[in-house]
Amino acid sequence: MQKFYRKRTGPVEAIQWPSEIEEIMTFLGVAGADSIHGMLLVQTIAGPVNPKDGDWIVKEADGSFNVWRPKVFARVHELAED
């Protein structure tokens, strides 16, 4: 489920992989994702990234996407209160 998390530099939206593919695709939008041989590729500034189980897909404040490993995500983000 998509939730809001607070990053030291400000709030970001994030979703954890794996989730329902429809939810992931809605979160990423048309320009944020591709697939090759059935694998999801998240379009990041550094190039396409295939998220691994447990990774977090983060929409940054500027609208770009990043893929964070779970331990790194937990060190940098906290769940924002509604």
N, C-alpha and C positions, 0 to 999 in steps of 0.2 A: 504494500500500500504506500502510495506517495505521501510523504510528510515533509514538513519544514524543519530544517536544522540550522542552528546558529554556528557560523564560522567566525573565527577571530576577526576577520575582515568584514563581516556582515552576514545576513541570512542568505541561505541558498536552498534550493529544492533538491531533494535526493530520493532515489529509489534503490532498493537492494536487489541485486541479481541473485538467483532467478526469481522472477515474479511472473504474473500472467503476461504473456507476450502482447496482448492487446493493450494492457496498461503501460507496458514499457514503450510500445510504439507511439501511444498517445503522448507520453511524457517527452519522448525524443522528437516527435514531429517528423515531417517528411525529410528535412535536411539533416537531422541528427543521427540517422541510422541507415545502414545498408546490411545486406546479408550476402555471404558467399558460401555456397554449399550448405545452406541451412544454418550457418553460424551468424549470430548477431555481431555487427561491427558498429561501434559507437564512433562517430566522427568527432575527434578531438583536435585541438590546435596542433598537437604533435603527430597527427595522422590517425588512421582507423585503429581502434583497440577492441579486441574480443574479450568481454568481461568474463571472469572466472567465477565459480560459485562463491557467494559471499561478498563479492565486490560491490561497491556503491557507485552508481552512476549519478553524477552531480551536475546540475545546471547552475553555472556560475552567474554572478550578478550581471555580467555582460551578455548572457545568453549562450555562451560557449559551454561545451560539455567536457567533463573529465571523468576518468574511471579511477577510483581510489581503492586500495586494498583495505580490508576491514580494520586492521590495527592502526593504520595511518589515519583513516577516517575517524576512528574513535578518539584519537589524540587531538584532532584538530576541530571536531564538531561536537556540539551537544544539541539534543532535541529542543527545539524552540517551543515555548508554551503557546497554546492556541490563543 
